[in-house]
């Protein structure tokens, strides 16, 4: 985290980006969790 904060000149922008990344990661995880059982059912 220290590397990221020192690299960023605008901390607000970085925080927003981190939040978006976390959101997309959570959505991806949830999507994988939802799609996984369907795949096993169809096979």
mmCIF file as gemmi writes it, N, C-alpha and C atoms, coordinates in Angstrom:
data_model
loop_
_atom_site.group_PDB
_atom_site.id
_atom_site.type_symbol
_atom_site.label_atom_id
_atom_site.label_alt_id
_atom_site.label_comp_id
_atom_site.label_asym_id
_atom_site.label_entity_id
_atom_site.label_seq_id
_atom_site.pdbx_PDB_ins_code
_atom_site.Cartn_x
_atom_site.Cartn_y
_atom_site.Cartn_z
_atom_site.occupancy
_atom_site.B_iso_or_equiv
_atom_site.pdbx_formal_charge
_atom_site.auth_seq_id
_atom_site.auth_asym_id
_atom_site.pdbx_PDB_model_num
ATOM 1 N N . UNK Axp A 1 ? 0.831 -1.207 0 1 0 ? 1 A 1
ATOM 2 C CA . UNK Axp A 1 ? 0 0 0 1 0 ? 1 A 1
ATOM 3 C C . UNK Axp A 1 ? 0.865 1.256 0 1 0 ? 1 A 1
ATOM 4 N N . UNK Axp A 2 ? 2.032 1.211 0.633 1 0 ? 2 A 1
ATOM 5 C CA . UNK Axp A 2 ? 2.892 2.395 0.702 1 0 ? 2 A 1
ATOM 6 C C . UNK Axp A 2 ? 3.382 2.774 -0.692 1 0 ? 2 A 1
ATOM 7 N N . UNK Axp A 3 ? 3.708 1.783 -1.488 1 0 ? 3 A 1
ATOM 8 C CA . UNK Axp A 3 ? 4.175 2.046 -2.847 1 0 ? 3 A 1
ATOM 9 C C . UNK Axp A 3 ? 3.08 2.733 -3.653 1 0 ? 3 A 1
ATOM 10 N N . UNK Axp A 4 ? 1.858 2.239 -3.509 1 0 ? 4 A 1
ATOM 11 C CA . UNK Axp A 4 ? 0.739 2.783 -4.262 1 0 ? 4 A 1
ATOM 12 C C . UNK Axp A 4 ? 0.489 4.237 -3.865 1 0 ? 4 A 1
ATOM 13 N N . UNK Axp A 5 ? 0.483 4.518 -2.56 1 0 ? 5 A 1
ATOM 14 C CA . UNK Axp A 5 ? 0.185 5.868 -2.086 1 0 ? 5 A 1
ATOM 15 C C . UNK Axp A 5 ? 1.277 6.855 -2.506 1 0 ? 5 A 1
ATOM 16 N N . UNK Axp A 6 ? 2.531 6.414 -2.491 1 0 ? 6 A 1
ATOM 17 C CA . UNK Axp A 6 ? 3.629 7.304 -2.871 1 0 ? 6 A 1
ATOM 18 C C . UNK Axp A 6 ? 3.614 7.559 -4.378 1 0 ? 6 A 1
ATOM 19 N N . UNK Axp A 7 ? 3.147 6.563 -5.133 1 0 ? 7 A 1
ATOM 20 C CA . UNK Axp A 7 ? 3.093 6.694 -6.582 1 0 ? 7 A 1
ATOM 21 C C . UNK Axp A 7 ? 2.005 7.695 -6.98 1 0 ? 7 A 1
ATOM 22 N N . UNK Axp A 8 ? 0.925 7.723 -6.207 1 0 ? 8 A 1
ATOM 23 C CA . UNK Axp A 8 ? -0.22 8.568 -6.547 1 0 ? 8 A 1
ATOM 24 C C . UNK Axp A 8 ? 0.004 10.007 -6.105 1 0 ? 8 A 1
ATOM 25 N N . UNK Axp A 9 ? -0.284 10.915 -7.006 1 0 ? 9 A 1
ATOM 26 C CA . UNK Axp A 9 ? -0.188 12.335 -6.653 1 0 ? 9 A 1
ATOM 27 C C . UNK Axp A 9 ? -1.536 12.821 -6.141 1 0 ? 9 A 1
ATOM 28 N N . UNK Axp A 10 ? -2.612 12.211 -6.654 1 0 ? 10 A 1
ATOM 29 C CA . UNK Axp A 10 ? -3.957 12.57 -6.212 1 0 ? 10 A 1
ATOM 30 C C . UNK Axp A 10 ? -4.555 11.395 -5.442 1 0 ? 10 A 1
ATOM 31 N N . UNK Axp A 11 ? -4.532 11.451 -4.104 1 0 ? 11 A 1
ATOM 32 C CA . UNK Axp A 11 ? -5.014 10.318 -3.298 1 0 ? 11 A 1
ATOM 33 C C . UNK Axp A 11 ? -6.489 10.009 -3.513 1 0 ? 11 A 1
ATOM 34 N N . UNK Axp A 12 ? -7.293 11.041 -3.777 1 0 ? 12 A 1
ATOM 35 C CA . UNK Axp A 12 ? -8.73 10.825 -3.991 1 0 ? 12 A 1
ATOM 36 C C . UNK Axp A 12 ? -8.968 9.962 -5.221 1 0 ? 12 A 1
ATOM 37 N N . UNK Axp A 13 ? -8.217 10.247 -6.286 1 0 ? 13 A 1
ATOM 38 C CA . UNK Axp A 13 ? -8.348 9.475 -7.527 1 0 ? 13 A 1
ATOM 39 C C . UNK Axp A 13 ? -7.985 8.02 -7.278 1 0 ? 13 A 1
ATOM 40 N N . UNK Axp A 14 ? -6.914 7.819 -6.514 1 0 ? 14 A 1
ATOM 41 C CA . UNK Axp A 14 ? -6.447 6.462 -6.221 1 0 ? 14 A 1
ATOM 42 C C . UNK Axp A 14 ? -7.473 5.703 -5.396 1 0 ? 14 A 1
ATOM 43 N N . UNK Axp A 15 ? -8.063 6.381 -4.423 1 0 ? 15 A 1
ATOM 44 C CA . UNK Axp A 15 ? -9.077 5.741 -3.581 1 0 ? 15 A 1
ATOM 45 C C . UNK Axp A 15 ? -10.265 5.316 -4.43 1 0 ? 15 A 1
ATOM 46 N N . UNK Axp A 16 ? -10.672 6.198 -5.344 1 0 ? 16 A 1
ATOM 47 C CA . UNK Axp A 16 ? -11.793 5.881 -6.236 1 0 ? 16 A 1
ATOM 48 C C . UNK Axp A 16 ? -11.453 4.67 -7.087 1 0 ? 16 A 1
ATOM 49 N N . UNK Axp A 17 ? -10.241 4.65 -7.611 1 0 ? 17 A 1
ATOM 50 C CA . UNK Axp A 17 ? -9.807 3.546 -8.475 1 0 ? 17 A 1
ATOM 51 C C . UNK Axp A 17 ? -9.787 2.228 -7.689 1 0 ? 17 A 1
ATOM 52 N N . UNK Axp A 18 ? -9.281 2.297 -6.454 1 0 ? 18 A 1
ATOM 53 C CA . UNK Axp A 18 ? -9.224 1.104 -5.615 1 0 ? 18 A 1
ATOM 54 C C . UNK Axp A 18 ? -10.63 0.585 -5.326 1 0 ? 18 A 1
ATOM 55 N N . UNK Axp A 19 ? -11.56 1.507 -5.063 1 0 ? 19 A 1
ATOM 56 C CA . UNK Axp A 19 ? -12.947 1.122 -4.784 1 0 ? 19 A 1
ATOM 57 C C . UNK Axp A 19 ? -13.561 0.447 -5.997 1 0 ? 19 A 1
ATOM 58 N N . UNK Axp A 20 ? -13.303 1.013 -7.187 1 0 ? 20 A 1
ATOM 59 C CA . UNK Axp A 20 ? -13.836 0.442 -8.426 1 0 ? 20 A 1
ATOM 60 C C . UNK Axp A 20 ? -13.248 -0.945 -8.644 1 0 ? 20 A 1
ATOM 61 N N . UNK Axp A 21 ? -11.939 -1.087 -8.425 1 0 ? 21 A 1
ATOM 62 C CA . UNK Axp A 21 ? -11.273 -2.38 -8.598 1 0 ? 21 A 1
ATOM 63 C C . UNK Axp A 21 ? -11.86 -3.409 -7.642 1 0 ? 21 A 1
ATOM 64 N N . UNK Axp A 22 ? -12.076 -3 -6.394 1 0 ? 22 A 1
ATOM 65 C CA . UNK Axp A 22 ? -12.647 -3.911 -5.396 1 0 ? 22 A 1
ATOM 66 C C . UNK Axp A 22 ? -14.055 -4.32 -5.803 1 0 ? 22 A 1
ATOM 67 N N . UNK Axp A 23 ? -14.831 -3.349 -6.318 1 0 ? 23 A 1
ATOM 68 C CA . UNK Axp A 23 ? -16.21 -3.63 -6.748 1 0 ? 23 A 1
ATOM 69 C C . UNK Axp A 23 ? -16.212 -4.635 -7.888 1 0 ? 23 A 1
ATOM 70 N N . UNK Axp A 24 ? -15.388 -4.379 -8.907 1 0 ? 24 A 1
ATOM 71 C CA . UNK Axp A 24 ? -15.345 -5.273 -10.066 1 0 ? 24 A 1
ATOM 72 C C . UNK Axp A 24 ? -14.88 -6.662 -9.647 1 0 ? 24 A 1
ATOM 73 N N . UNK Axp A 25 ? -13.931 -6.724 -8.715 1 0 ? 25 A 1
ATOM 74 C CA . UNK Axp A 25 ? -13.429 -8.012 -8.237 1 0 ? 25 A 1
ATOM 75 C C . UNK Axp A 25 ? -14.534 -8.773 -7.509 1 0 ? 25 A 1
ATOM 76 N N . UNK Axp A 26 ? -15.298 -8.045 -6.673 1 0 ? 26 A 1
ATOM 77 C CA . UNK Axp A 26 ? -16.395 -8.664 -5.924 1 0 ? 26 A 1
ATOM 78 C C . UNK Axp A 26 ? -17.47 -9.17 -6.88 1 0 ? 26 A 1
ATOM 79 N N . UNK Axp A 27 ? -17.783 -8.365 -7.904 1 0 ? 27 A 1
ATOM 80 C CA . UNK Axp A 27 ? -18.793 -8.757 -8.89 1 0 ? 27 A 1
ATOM 81 C C . UNK Axp A 27 ? -18.32 -9.995 -9.644 1 0 ? 27 A 1
ATOM 82 N N . UNK Axp A 28 ? -17.056 -10.015 -10.024 1 0 ? 28 A 1
ATOM 83 C CA . UNK Axp A 28 ? -16.486 -11.168 -10.742 1 0 ? 28 A 1
ATOM 84 C C . UNK Axp A 28 ? -16.577 -12.43 -9.888 1 0 ? 28 A 1
ATOM 85 N N . UNK Axp A 29 ? -16.222 -12.288 -8.613 1 0 ? 29 A 1
ATOM 86 C CA . UNK Axp A 29 ? -16.262 -13.429 -7.692 1 0 ? 29 A 1
ATOM 87 C C . UNK Axp A 29 ? -17.694 -13.951 -7.576 1 0 ? 29 A 1
ATOM 88 N N . UNK Axp A 30 ? -18.628 -13.021 -7.415 1 0 ? 30 A 1
ATOM 89 C CA . UNK Axp A 30 ? -20.036 -13.396 -7.282 1 0 ? 30 A 1
ATOM 90 C C . UNK Axp A 30 ? -20.524 -14.063 -8.565 1 0 ? 30 A 1
ATOM 91 N N . UNK Axp A 31 ? -20.127 -13.524 -9.707 1 0 ? 31 A 1
ATOM 92 C CA . UNK Axp A 31 ? -20.532 -14.082 -11.003 1 0 ? 31 A 1
ATOM 93 C C . UNK Axp A 31 ? -19.989 -15.497 -11.158 1 0 ? 31 A 1
ATOM 94 N N . UNK Axp A 32 ? -18.719 -15.695 -10.787 1 0 ? 32 A 1
ATOM 95 C CA . UNK Axp A 32 ? -18.114 -17.035 -10.851 1 0 ? 32 A 1
ATOM 96 C C . UNK Axp A 32 ? -18.875 -17.993 -9.942 1 0 ? 32 A 1
ATOM 97 N N . UNK Axp A 33 ? -19.245 -17.507 -8.77 1 0 ? 33 A 1
ATOM 98 C CA . UNK Axp A 33 ? -19.961 -18.349 -7.797 1 0 ? 33 A 1
ATOM 99 C C . UNK Axp A 33 ? -21.332 -18.744 -8.344 1 0 ? 33 A 1
ATOM 100 N N . UNK Axp A 34 ? -21.991 -17.799 -9.033 1 0 ? 34 A 1
ATOM 101 C CA . UNK Axp A 34 ? -23.327 -18.052 -9.591 1 0 ? 34 A 1
ATOM 102 C C . UNK Axp A 34 ? -23.235 -18.965 -10.814 1 0 ? 34 A 1
ATOM 103 N N . UNK Axp A 35 ? -22.254 -18.718 -11.663 1 0 ? 35 A 1
ATOM 104 C CA . UNK Axp A 35 ? -22.148 -19.468 -12.925 1 0 ? 35 A 1
ATOM 105 C C . UNK Axp A 35 ? -21.572 -20.869 -12.723 1 0 ? 35 A 1
ATOM 106 N N . UNK Axp A 36 ? -20.786 -21.067 -11.677 1 0 ? 36 A 1
ATOM 107 C CA . UNK Axp A 36 ? -20.144 -22.371 -11.453 1 0 ? 36 A 1
ATOM 108 C C . UNK Axp A 36 ? -21.154 -23.513 -11.289 1 0 ? 36 A 1
ATOM 109 N N . UNK Axp A 37 ? -22.163 -23.392 -10.423 1 0 ? 37 A 1
ATOM 110 C CA . UNK Axp A 37 ? -23.116 -24.497 -10.258 1 0 ? 37 A 1
ATOM 111 C C . UNK Axp A 37 ? -23.865 -24.821 -11.544 1 0 ? 37 A 1
ATOM 112 N N . UNK Axp A 38 ? -24.188 -23.811 -12.334 1 0 ? 38 A 1
ATOM 113 C CA . UNK Axp A 38 ? -24.91 -24.025 -13.596 1 0 ? 38 A 1
ATOM 114 C C . UNK Axp A 38 ? -24.05 -24.842 -14.556 1 0 ? 38 A 1
ATOM 115 N N . UNK Axp A 39 ? -22.763 -24.538 -14.587 1 0 ? 39 A 1
ATOM 116 C CA . UNK Axp A 39 ? -21.851 -25.265 -15.484 1 0 ? 39 A 1
ATOM 117 C C . UNK Axp A 39 ? -21.797 -26.738 -15.092 1 0 ? 39 A 1
ATOM 118 N N . UNK Axp A 40 ? -21.711 -27.017 -13.801 1 0 ? 40 A 1
ATOM 119 C CA . UNK Axp A 40 ? -21.617 -28.405 -13.34 1 0 ? 40 A 1
ATOM 120 C C . UNK Axp A 40 ? -22.931 -29.137 -13.623 1 0 ? 40 A 1
ATOM 121 N N . UNK Axp A 41 ? -24.052 -28.415 -13.569 1 0 ? 41 A 1
ATOM 122 C CA . UNK Axp A 41 ? -25.351 -29.027 -13.838 1 0 ? 41 A 1
ATOM 123 C C . UNK Axp A 41 ? -25.477 -29.416 -15.303 1 0 ? 41 A 1
ATOM 124 N N . UNK Axp A 42 ? -25.022 -28.533 -16.191 1 0 ? 42 A 1
ATOM 125 C CA . UNK Axp A 42 ? -25.18 -28.778 -17.633 1 0 ? 42 A 1
ATOM 126 C C . UNK Axp A 42 ? -24.271 -29.911 -18.104 1 0 ? 42 A 1
ATOM 127 N N . UNK Axp A 43 ? -23.117 -30.08 -17.452 1 0 ? 43 A 1
ATOM 128 C CA . UNK Axp A 43 ? -22.171 -31.116 -17.889 1 0 ? 43 A 1
ATOM 129 C C . UNK Axp A 43 ? -22.68 -32.493 -17.492 1 0 ? 43 A 1
